[in-house]
Protein backbone atom coordinates (compact mmCIF):
# COMPACT_ATOMS: atom_id res chain seq x y z
CA UNK A 1 0.00 0.00 0.00
CA UNK A 2 2.76 2.42 0.92
CA UNK A 3 4.66 1.63 -2.29
CA UNK A 4 1.54 2.42 -4.32
CA UNK A 5 1.22 5.81 -2.63
CA UNK A 6 4.89 6.48 -3.30
CA UNK A 7 4.40 5.74 -7.00
CA UNK A 8 1.20 7.80 -7.15
CA UNK A 9 2.96 10.81 -5.60
CA UNK A 10 5.81 10.55 -8.08
CA UNK A 11 3.40 10.25 -10.99
CA UNK A 12 1.44 13.28 -9.81
CA UNK A 13 4.67 15.24 -9.54
CA UNK A 14 5.73 14.27 -13.03
CA UNK A 15 2.30 15.17 -14.38
CA UNK A 16 2.46 18.63 -12.78
CA UNK A 17 5.95 19.07 -14.23
CA UNK A 18 4.65 18.24 -17.70
CA UNK A 19 1.91 20.83 -17.18
CA UNK A 20 4.49 23.44 -16.16
CA UNK A 21 3.41 23.66 -12.51
CA UNK A 22 6.88 23.15 -11.07
CA UNK A 23 5.99 24.15 -7.51
CA UNK A 24 3.37 21.41 -7.21
CA UNK A 25 5.67 19.00 -9.04
CA UNK A 26 8.43 19.57 -6.47
CA UNK A 27 5.93 19.11 -3.63
CA UNK A 28 4.64 15.74 -4.85
CA UNK A 29 8.03 14.39 -5.90
CA UNK A 30 9.50 15.56 -2.59
CA UNK A 31 6.83 13.59 -0.73
CA UNK A 32 7.60 10.58 -2.89
CA UNK A 33 11.30 10.91 -2.02
CA UNK A 34 10.51 11.13 1.69
CA UNK A 35 8.46 7.93 1.50
CA UNK A 36 11.17 6.15 -0.49
CA UNK A 37 13.77 7.13 2.11
CA UNK A 38 11.47 6.03 4.95
CA UNK A 39 11.08 2.53 3.49
CA UNK A 40 14.69 2.35 2.28
CA UNK A 41 13.89 1.78 -1.40
CA UNK A 42 17.11 2.63 -3.23
CA UNK A 43 15.45 2.39 -6.64
CA UNK A 44 12.63 4.77 -5.67
CA UNK A 45 15.04 7.21 -4.02
CA UNK A 46 17.08 7.40 -7.22
CA UNK A 47 13.93 7.68 -9.33
CA UNK A 48 12.59 10.56 -7.22
CA UNK A 49 15.92 12.37 -7.27
CA UNK A 50 16.08 11.99 -11.05
CA UNK A 51 12.56 13.42 -11.29
CA UNK A 52 13.55 16.33 -9.06
CA UNK A 53 16.50 17.04 -11.34
CA UNK A 54 14.17 16.98 -14.34
CA UNK A 55 11.79 19.49 -12.70
CA UNK A 56 14.66 21.75 -11.70
CA UNK A 57 15.99 21.68 -15.26
CA UNK A 58 12.56 22.40 -16.78
CA UNK A 59 12.06 25.30 -14.39
CA UNK A 60 15.34 26.89 -15.48
CA UNK A 61 17.43 25.91 -12.47
CA UNK A 62 20.09 24.02 -14.38
CA UNK A 63 22.72 24.29 -11.64
CA UNK A 64 20.47 22.57 -9.09
CA UNK A 65 19.50 19.97 -11.71
CA UNK A 66 23.14 19.11 -12.33
CA UNK A 67 23.79 18.86 -8.58
CA UNK A 68 20.81 16.50 -8.18
CA UNK A 69 21.99 14.36 -11.10
CA UNK A 70 25.47 14.15 -9.61
CA UNK A 71 23.91 12.78 -6.41
CA UNK A 72 21.95 10.24 -8.44
CA UNK A 73 25.09 9.12 -10.28
CA UNK A 74 27.07 8.85 -7.04
CA UNK A 75 24.38 6.76 -5.36
CA UNK A 76 23.85 4.69 -8.47
CA UNK A 77 27.55 3.96 -8.68
CA UNK A 78 27.66 2.90 -5.01
CA UNK A 79 24.53 0.78 -5.42
CA UNK A 80 25.90 -0.84 -8.55
CA UNK A 81 29.26 -1.60 -6.92
CA UNK A 82 27.63 -3.04 -3.79
CA UNK A 83 25.31 -5.20 -5.84
CA UNK A 84 27.74 -6.49 -8.44
CA UNK A 85 31.14 -6.42 -6.78
CA UNK A 86 31.98 -10.05 -6.10
CA UNK A 87 35.48 -9.02 -5.22
C-alpha positions as CSV (number, residue, x, y, z in Angstrom):
1,X,0.0,0.0,0.0
2,X,2.8,2.4,0.9
3,X,4.7,1.6,-2.3
4,X,1.5,2.4,-4.3
5,X,1.2,5.8,-2.6
6,X,4.9,6.5,-3.3
7,X,4.4,5.7,-7.0
8,X,1.2,7.8,-7.1
9,X,3.0,10.8,-5.6
10,X,5.8,10.5,-8.1
11,X,3.4,10.2,-11.0
12,X,1.4,13.3,-9.8
13,X,4.7,15.2,-9.5
14,X,5.7,14.3,-13.0
15,X,2.3,15.2,-14.4
16,X,2.5,18.6,-12.8
17,X,5.9,19.1,-14.2
18,X,4.7,18.2,-17.7
19,X,1.9,20.8,-17.2
20,X,4.5,23.4,-16.2
21,X,3.4,23.7,-12.5
22,X,6.9,23.1,-11.1
23,X,6.0,24.2,-7.5
24,X,3.4,21.4,-7.2
25,X,5.7,19.0,-9.0
26,X,8.4,19.6,-6.5
27,X,5.9,19.1,-3.6
28,X,4.6,15.7,-4.8
29,X,8.0,14.4,-5.9
30,X,9.5,15.6,-2.6
31,X,6.8,13.6,-0.7
32,X,7.6,10.6,-2.9
33,X,11.3,10.9,-2.0
34,X,10.5,11.1,1.7
35,X,8.5,7.9,1.5
36,X,11.2,6.2,-0.5
37,X,13.8,7.1,2.1
38,X,11.5,6.0,4.9
39,X,11.1,2.5,3.5
40,X,14.7,2.4,2.3
41,X,13.9,1.8,-1.4
42,X,17.1,2.6,-3.2
43,X,15.5,2.4,-6.6
44,X,12.6,4.8,-5.7
45,X,15.0,7.2,-4.0
46,X,17.1,7.4,-7.2
47,X,13.9,7.7,-9.3
48,X,12.6,10.6,-7.2
49,X,15.9,12.4,-7.3
50,X,16.1,12.0,-11.0
51,X,12.6,13.4,-11.3
52,X,13.6,16.3,-9.1
53,X,16.5,17.0,-11.3
54,X,14.2,17.0,-14.3
55,X,11.8,19.5,-12.7
56,X,14.7,21.8,-11.7
57,X,16.0,21.7,-15.3
58,X,12.6,22.4,-16.8
59,X,12.1,25.3,-14.4
60,X,15.3,26.9,-15.5
61,X,17.4,25.9,-12.5
62,X,20.1,24.0,-14.4
63,X,22.7,24.3,-11.6
64,X,20.5,22.6,-9.1
65,X,19.5,20.0,-11.7
66,X,23.1,19.1,-12.3
67,X,23.8,18.9,-8.6
68,X,20.8,16.5,-8.2
69,X,22.0,14.4,-11.1
70,X,25.5,14.1,-9.6
71,X,23.9,12.8,-6.4
72,X,22.0,10.2,-8.4
73,X,25.1,9.1,-10.3
74,X,27.1,8.9,-7.0
75,X,24.4,6.8,-5.4
76,X,23.8,4.7,-8.5
77,X,27.6,4.0,-8.7
78,X,27.7,2.9,-5.0
79,X,24.5,0.8,-5.4
80,X,25.9,-0.8,-8.6
81,X,29.3,-1.6,-6.9
82,X,27.6,-3.0,-3.8
83,X,25.3,-5.2,-5.8
84,X,27.7,-6.5,-8.4
85,X,31.1,-6.4,-6.8
86,X,32.0,-10.1,-6.1
87,X,35.5,-9.0,-5.2
